[in-house]
Amino acid sequence: MIVCVPVGSDGAVDPRWGRAARVALATVEDGRITDWREVEVGWDVLHDTAGEGAHHARVVRFLRGNRVDVVVAHHMGAGMTRMLDTMGVTVKLGAAGDPRLEVLSAVSG
């Protein structure tokens, strides 16, 4: 299972999913993180460079390209939540603090 979580410059969960500069892609197998890769996505800069639909499409391309199953975030707008639901991506909100712990908590049940 691939889980995506926004990560701030301080190493904690970034509360801005759609405006995150960096996200982590965690591979979770048998309740353990077996791979952790952080990727600069630049959504903080790119967010306002085009309309909302273009930004959502950018996020979709990233998630599909990385075969993401679950998104863990602090908050996201209703439009983004609907889009991810339509894609079949599970969304877990309310994340804060250590992103690795939040990933494991989100997939544990």
N, C-alpha and C positions, 0 to 999 in steps of 0.2 A: 504494500500500500504506500502511495506517495502522498505526503502531507506538506502543504505549503503554509508558511507563517511569515508575516512581516517582521523584520528584525531592525531595531534602531541602532544608531551609532554607539550606544551604550551597551549593546548586547542583549537588551531586554526586548520584549514584544513591542513593536512599534504600534501605537494605537491607530495609525492612519493606514488602513489596508490599501485604499485606492490611490493614496499619495505616498506610499512607501518608496524609499530609495533602494531598499534591498530586501530580499526575501530569502528564506531558507527553504530548501527542498529536503525533506527528511524521508528516507525509506524506512518503514517500520515493518518488521517481521517478528512474529511470535512475541509481541509485546516489547520488543527492543528496537532502538534506533540502530540500524545497521549501516546507514550512510547519511551524512549531513553535508549539504553543499549550499553555500551562500552565493547568491547571484545579485549583481547590481542590475536593477530593472529600470531605475530612473523615473518611476511613475510620479514622483514628487515634482519633477520638472515638466514631464510630458503631459500631466493631467489637464492643464489648461491650454495646451497648444492646438487642440481641435475640440469638436463637440463631444458631449458625453458618450454618444454612440461610438465614436471613433476610439475613445479611451476604453470603453467596455470591450470593443473588438480586440484591442491590443492585449488586454488582460486575458481574454478568451484564447488568443493565439498562444500566449505564454503557457497557460494552464494545460491546453491540449497538447502543445509541443513537449511538455514535460510529464504528461500522463498523470496529472494531479487528481487524486480521489477525494481529498478532504482539504478544506481551507480552514485554518484556525486564525482568528483575528479578534481584536478587541471590539471593533465596531465596523459596520459598513452600511451604506445606504440601501434603501428598499429596492431600487432598481438593480443594483449589483447583486443583492441577495436573490431576487427573482431570476436574474440571468444565470447565476450559478446553479440554482435549483433546476432550471430548465436544462442545463447541461448535465445534470445528474451528479453534480459535485456536492458533497455534504459540507455544510457550513456550521462551524462551532464558534459562537461569539462569546465575548466576555473575558478573553485571554489577557493576561497581564503578567509581567515578571519574566521568569526564565522560559524562553521559548521551547526548550527541549522538554521541560516538565509539562508545559501546556500541550505539546504535541502528544506526549504519552497519555496524558489525562483525557484528551479528546478521543483517542482511539480505544481506550480501555473500557468503554461502555457508556 
